[in-house]
Amino acid sequence: MTFDYAANSPNFVKILFMGIWNQFAEYLFIKKKDPNEKPTQWMKYMHGMNRISLMMFLVAILIILFKMFLLPLFKS
């Protein structure tokens, strides 16, 4: 399988976009990781910290959306 890594190629955008979604899916335990990849202790720490920061980011987005859209409805 060959990849076209030219920055203006549609394949490059598709590979980059799907790679990002695959990482999110792995962090959130939606998708299983590659069974051939040997896990290391430092990798486990890194993924744990990334998982925590991603969850904090999603909670912050929910709080911002709540303050912007739902809270004004209750004040009136």
C-alpha positions in Angstrom: 0.0 0.0 0.0 1.5 3.3 -1.0 0.6 6.7 0.4 0.7 10.0 -1.4 2.1 12.5 1.1 2.0 15.6 -1.1 0.5 18.3 1.0 -2.0 19.4 -1.7 -3.1 15.8 -2.3 -6.7 14.8 -1.3 -5.2 11.5 0.0 -2.9 13.4 2.3 -5.9 15.2 3.8 -7.9 12.0 4.1 -5.0 10.2 5.8 -4.3 13.1 8.2 -8.0 13.5 9.1 -8.6 9.8 9.7 -5.4 9.5 11.7 -6.6 12.2 14.1 -10.0 10.5 14.5 -8.3 7.2 15.1 -6.2 8.7 17.9 -9.3 10.2 19.5 -11.0 6.8 19.3 -8.0 5.1 20.8 -7.8 7.6 23.7 -11.5 7.2 24.5 -11.3 3.4 24.3 -13.7 3.4 21.3 -11.2 1.7 19.0 -8.8 -1.0 19.9 -5.1 -0.3 19.6 -2.8 -2.1 17.1 -2.1 -5.5 18.7 1.3 -5.7 17.0 2.6 -2.5 18.8 4.5 -3.3 22.0 3.3 -1.0 24.8 5.9 0.7 27.0 5.4 2.2 30.5 6.1 5.7 29.2 3.6 5.3 26.5 0.9 4.3 29.0 1.7 7.4 31.1 1.5 9.6 28.0 -1.8 8.1 26.9 -3.2 8.5 30.4 -2.3 12.2 30.5 -3.7 12.7 27.0 -6.9 11.0 28.0 -7.2 13.2 31.1 -6.5 16.4 29.2 -9.0 15.4 26.4 -11.7 14.8 29.0 -11.0 18.1 30.7 -11.2 19.9 27.3 -14.6 18.3 26.6 -16.0 19.2 30.0 -14.8 22.8 29.5 -16.5 23.0 26.1 -19.8 21.7 27.6 -19.5 24.3 30.4 -18.9 27.1 27.9 -21.9 25.9 25.7 -24.1 25.8 28.8 -23.1 29.3 29.9 -23.6 30.7 26.4 -26.9 29.1 25.4 -28.8 27.5 28.3 -28.0 29.9 31.2 -29.4 33.0 29.4 -32.7 31.1 28.8 -33.1 30.5 32.6 -32.3 34.1 33.5 -35.2 35.7 31.5 
